[in-house]
Amino acid sequence: MPTSSENNKRIAKNTMYLYMRMFVILVVSLFTSRVILQVLGASDYGIYNIIGGVVVLFSFINGALTAATQRYLNFYIGRNDQQKTHDVFCMSMNIYIVLSGIFLVLAETVGLWFVNTQLNIPDGRMYAANWIYQFTVFSFMLNLTRIPYNASLIAYEKMDFYAYLSLLDVILKLGIVYLLYISPIDKLIAYGFLFMLTDLVDNIIYRVYCKKKFKTASYHWIWDRGLFKELLSFSSWSLFGNAANIVAQQGLNILVNIFYGVTLNAALGIANQVASKVVQFFSNFQTAFSPQIVKYYAEGKKDEFFKLIFRTSRLSYFLMLLISFPLILKIDVILDLWLVEVPKYTGIFCQLILIFYLIEALSGPLWMSIQATGDIKNYQILMSILIFANIPLIYICLKTGMPVWTVWGVRIFIDVITFIVRCIYLRGKIHLPLGKYVEDVLWPVFLSTLLVLPLPIIFEQMVENKYINFIGSISLALVCTAIITFYVGLKHTEREKIAAIIKCKIKR
């Protein structure tokens, strides 16, 4: 059994690989997004985002099964049961193959009807929109059957693979940008087709790597009725939570499309893209910790289990704050520098989405803890009811003529309530020491945030020179966040470990 020190080293190494991957993707995405928006234009970029959103609506089913696959692989690896781990992989693949067929039928009937009759697509672009829809459906099916392989990589904590595959993604995405410029066919159709090919290449590499690396990731037909019931039971309740999250996110996009058209979808698409890159700072961190959270629970190590949840929650928030605060402060200037043409409302969408994900950074380890138990029925019902409330509230806001940015204000409001209810529920369900959580996580987070804000905001308001204002505001935001979270947000032992690592690097 690995020691706590070995686990920490492995987590640190995996986090490093995930951050290498994230950095590469971030740099390339910033460049390609700018060029793609310039080549396609705001209208076609909006069409691509809203069509992709329709397909993603169907993903609540596979999202539920992903959670089940990941949880059971982590659990049986924690138990060191290779046969059961292999059975989970094969049974999951059986389910995904069937699910792909069901998805195809739904996508080519209900989905196709919705795209052609309900969405607000500009005149003359429905032909291209239908091609984009078909490419997206095919990519979705490919990625659906890749999930057991992806879950195996995370369960076995082989995060270096993601870093290496990112290098290939860089080449492919840069190739897409070049080919878009010289494409003799419709640019939007070419863009959808090339991204579908990228997904195809990625899927082939995933499968080849996993089959060679893990004995438990070699698929063959088996049928384990008991395991099927376990996976389906876990998935059926995860279904509520995934459906709620997908409907809240994509329902928001669709409602904005119905009320305002594809130009506002372009603004939302850019804002979501900015946020998604920033979110990777804490999601990669949490991905590295996720297997250990489940394994500690499987091994019955409750003290280590709660300590890891608290540490992951607190550090995830600080990582998100370090990156998001400078962006929130100067987002309009950054967008002007980054993009040739910035769609209206993009800046305020970015700010609100980043605030939303600050709350999500705290929440991630909490829902990981309940998934580790395998008993998620009541939790998912409760959370889903709260999250589904986004859609009627957003509809009311848009119908009554409130500003379009209030849609994300609603999401933040619901997310705060959901976080509070989640904490109270976990106190009863897994005996989460709520007082300790407030002391170790919420208080340091609240105090650090309160201390970080004033100086950069005052500087940003007082300095008139735009160049000094921009550089100074971002620099102050980064420095203040780093210093205050180090001395106020971290525990003494954590500061000592970080200081030791820095000293070691300097000596080298």
Secondary structure, 3 states (H helix, E strand, C coil): CCCHHHHHHHHHHHHHHHHHHHHHHHHHHHHHHHHHHHHHHHHHHHHHHHHHHHHHHHHHHHHHHHHHHHHHHHHHHHCCCHHHHHHHHHHHHHHHHHHHHHHHHHHHHHHHHHHHHCCCCCCCCHHHHHHHHHHHHHHHHHHHHHHHHHHHHHHCCCCHHHHHHHHHHHHHHHHHHHHHHHCCCCHHHHHHHHHHHHHHHHHHHHHHHHHHHCHHHCCCCCCCHHHHHHHHHHHHHHHHHHHHHHHHHHHHHHHHHHHHCHHHHHHHHHHHHHHHHHHHHHHHHHHHHHHHHHHHHHCCCHHHHHHHHHHHHHHHHHHHHHHHHHHHHHHHHHHHHHCCCCCCCHHHHHHHHHHHHHHHHHHHHHHHHHHHHCCCHHHHHHHHHHHHCHHHHHHHHHHCCCCCCHHHHHHHHHHHHHHHHHHHHHHHHCCCCHHHHHHHHHHHHHHHHHHHCHHHHHHHHHCCCHHHHHHHHHHHHHHHHHHHHHHHHCCHHHHHHHHHHHHHHHHC
